[in-house]
Amino acid sequence: DPFFRGRPSEPKPENLGRLRELVLDEQLAFGVAFDGDGDRAVVVDDAGEFLSTDRLGIILASSLVKRHGGGMVLANVESSMAVEDVLVPLGARVKRIKVGHTFLTLEAKKEGAIFGVERSGHLIIPEHVLFDDAITAPLELARILKEEGKSLSGLASGVPQYPSLSRAFDCPDSIKFRVLDELREEFIEAYDRVNTMDGVRVDLDDGWVLIRCSNTSPVIRMTVEARSDGKLRSIEREFGEILGSRIASNG
């Protein structure tokens, strides 16, 4: 229904109650919800659980990597470290790219990638079509379930789900990019693994933090993922204090 009379058009977990009920009541293999313009697909597994795009992407990419005997997988700087944890041992080469689904298409064409995932819900399977078409992901998923002979919840149980969070820090447009530049210089000096292609991401032994300026509002966003809740809070506290201090000193 293009008018979305049954639910809001944004396929967020809180909007998928009826889909979850249908999957459970009818004992379906999975359910899928599309967004308004058909470039994002959100999946509910056979147990009625919402599957994050990162986890869905890892399931799809795992099959493709095995089938191709390796290959490049694209993931933006916001995507989970589970991408590397699962796919690299299978023979994949993982390349981090900028946030924005346009970069999935551009980089896939440039690098000859076999798959790409963006945490916001965009997925690309170039062997089918060279853009983020939401129809291809559930079709590929159905093929995988048939070939593997396993349930989606069973496959999902083998994909790590690390705790993560996102915070927004108010910061005037006039200083937010200066703050980011200062943080970039500080982190390059202090840490070994720093990615500056889109904001600044610091990879640590047990997690990572990404700090980016919003392009549409006076905000700096901080995303954190870690291998434990305790480490998540530790990283959030440490880098939140650094970011807050930088904003205050430039204000």
N, C-alpha and C positions, 0 to 999 in steps of 0.2 A: 504494500500500500504506500504509494509515494507521498501521501498526506500524513502518514504516521499517526493514524487515529488510535492505534493500539498501544503506542509508547512514544516518548520523546525521541527525536531523530538522533540524538547523540547516544551511541551504543555503549553506555557506561554500565558497570555492574548493577548499580541501583535501579537502572531502567529495564533490566532483563528478567524481572521476576516471573512474568508469564512464560517466557522462553524456558526458563529453568523448570517450571512446573510441567510444561509440555514434554520436555526431554525425559523427565522422571516418570510422568504418567504413562507415556507411550513407550518407555524403555528404549529410547533412541540412542544411536551411536554418538551423536553430538548434535548441538544446535548452533546456528550461526545467525548473527544480527549484522546488518549493514548500516553504514552511515548514509547521510542524505545524498551524496554525490557518488557513491559506489566505489570509493577507493580505499575503504577500510572495512575489514571483516573482524568481528569479535566472536569468539567461540566459547560455548559452554560444553563441558565434557559430559560423559554418560552418567556421572555422579551428580550432575547439576552444578558443578563448580566452574566459576569463571576462570578462563585461562588467559594469563597476561600475554601480550603480544610477544614479549621476549621468549617466554616458554613455548608458545606456539611456533615461533620462528625457529627455535632450536630443534624442535621435533621435525619440522619440515626440512631444515637445513641438514640435519643428521642423515636423513634418507637420501637427499641429493648428493651429499659428500660421499656416502658409501657407493652410490650408483656411479658417480663420476670418478671414483678413485682419488678423491681430493678436490681441489678447487678453491677459489677465493670466495669468501663470504663477507659481505659488507654489514657493518653495524655502526650506528651513529654513537657519538661520544656519551650519550645518555643511557645507552643500552647496558644491560647487566653484564657483569664479569663472568656470568655463567656461560655466555657465548664462547669465550675462550676456553673455559674449564671443560666444556663438553666437546666442542668441535675440533679444537687443535689436536687432541689425542686421536681423533678419527682421520687426521690428515689434512684438515682444512687450513687455509691461510686466512686469518681474520684481519681485515683492514677497517680501522675506525675512520668515520667520515663526519662531516658537519651535520648539525641538526637541520632538518628540512627534507621533505620527501622528494623534492626535485633532485637532490644530490644522489639519491638511490639510482635514478635513471642515468644521470650523467656519469657517475662512477662505474656503474655496471657496464655501460657501453665502453668506457675507456679501459677498464681493467679486465673485461671478459669474465666478470663475476658470475657465479651460478646461483647466487641468492643474496637478498638484502633485507634487513629488518630495521625499522625505526620504532622506537618505544611508543610513539603516539598512536600506532596501529597500522602503519603502512608496511606492506610486504611486497617484494618484487621477486618473481621467478622468471628470469630472462628467457629460458628455453620455451616458455609459453608466450609471454608478451613482455616487451621492454618498458613497462611502467607498472605502477601500483594498482593493478586491477583486482578488486576484492573478490571476484568470482573464482579466480584461479587458486587461491589459497585453500578454501574448503574442498575444492575438487581434488587438489593434490593430497590433502589430508585424508579424504575418503580412499584414495588409491593406496596410501601408506597403511591405513588400518586394514584394508583387505589383504595386502601383501604380507603384513606382519602377523596378521591373525591375532592381534591384541586389542584391548580396549584403549580408548584415548586416555582414560584416567590411569591405566597401567603404564602407558608410555610417559605420561606427564609425571608420574611418581619418580621417574629416573632423572628428571631435570631439576637441578637445585633451584630453590626459591629463597633467595637471600633477602633479609630485611633491608628496606630502603625508606627514604623520606625525602621530601622536598620542602624548602622554606623560601619565602619571599622576604627580602629586606628592602624597605623603602629607601630610595636613594634618588635625589634630584637628577633629572636628565643632564643638567649642566656639569655634573661631576662623576656620573656613574662609569663612564669609560676611562676616566683618569684613575679612578679607584681600581678598576680591573687591570689597567696597565701596571700599576704599582704592585698589585698582588702577583701578577705574572712575573715580574722581576724578582720579587721576594721568593716565590716558590721555586723558580728555576735555580736560584742560589742555594735553597735549603733542601730540595728533594731531588732524588735521582730520576724518577719517572714522571715527567711533566709533559702534557699534551696541550699545545696552545693553538690548535687549528680553529677552535670555536670556543671562546671563553678560555678558561684554564682548568684542566683536569689534572689532579694529582693521584697517581696510583700508589697505594700503600700495600704492605704485606697482607693485611686482612680486610682491605676495602679500598674505596676511592671516594673522592669528592670532586664535583664539577661546579664551577662558579661561572655564570653567564649573565650578561646584561640583557634585559628585555628590550626588544626593538620597538615595542608599542606602548610601554608604560614606564614611569619612573621607579623601576624595581630592578634589583639584582637577585637572581635566583641561585640557590645552592641546593644541589642534589647530592645525596650521600647513599652509598650502599656498602654493606659490610657482611662478614661471615657470621656475625653473632649480634644479638641485640645490644649487648654491652659495648662491643666495639663500635656499633652504629652510633650510640649516644656519645661515646668518647670522641669520635671524629666530628660529629655534629657540634659538640661543645667547643673543641679546639679551634676548628675553622670558623665557626660562627662568631667566636670572640675576635678572631683576627679580622674577619670581614666587618663586623660591627665597629671595631676600632678604626679601621681604615675609612669607613664612611664618616665617622665622627670627626676624624682629624682633617678631612677635606671639606667638612660642612661650614 
